[in-house]
Amino acid sequence: MPSSIHTHPPPAECPSEVPQAFGAGDERLIGWPADPRDGDYWRAEAGLPAHLAS
């Protein structure tokens, strides 16, 4: 096997940040439906001009 191929450590050797990262992802995914759905809100958050009504 070439030495340039990266292999992942077995689960027992994984750093403790991995479970924390999955936990943060879970919280974000679960919280996503609670985010505002108003386009004007997100444009204001991004510093973009307001939507022009046609």
C-alpha positions, 0 to 999 in steps of 0.5 A: 500500500502506498504511504501517501494514502491516509488511513483513519484511526480506529474509533478508540483512537479518535480525538474527543473533538469528533463526538463534540463536532457531531453533537454541534451538528445535531444541534444545528440540524435540530435548530434549523427549522426555528431559523427565520424564513423571512428573506428580508431578515437574511438580506439584512443579516448579510448587509444586502439591500432590501428586496424590491417589490415588482 
